[in-house]
Amino acid sequence: MPSKKMNKATRLERNQAIATGLRSLQSKTMIPINGQLMKASDAADLFDAATKAEKEVAAARANYRQTVMKARGAEAAIKVVVQPIKSFVQNAFGECSHTSATFGFAPRKSGRVSAEVRCEAVEKLRATRVARGTMGSRQKAKTHGHVDPASN
């Protein structure tokens, strides 16, 4: 029979209930576990250790989330400062200067494409359309199918 997945709260309740039940037995009661005998109090200690570990994980997760929120807040605070500093450095020392590169600011990319590159792109585009046999909406509108009346 497949085991059912349990959430953290269910595991904690189960572990605490089993530990309480084991402690209610006589302290010298021996329980067979995987072919070996174990004291009930030792088995209860195992469940207590698992419960403690689950609680430590929850505390660590809460601390992690709080730390992440602090980091996000700090990033938001510096985000508004980066662009003015970049503008100042690039205006004062030049976009391509060594000082600007020291700050980690790269010069702006030129958005212009040369005429040769554009011409080559258009040629490739047209060759691809011919190879695939694709047509625009106006070319499609000009094509019409005809029914042969002799086939009836």
Summary of the structure (lengths in Angstrom):
residues: 152
radius of gyration: 36.6
end to end distance: 66.3
largest distance: 101.9
contacts: 281
relative contact order: 0.05
helix: 68%
strand: 5%
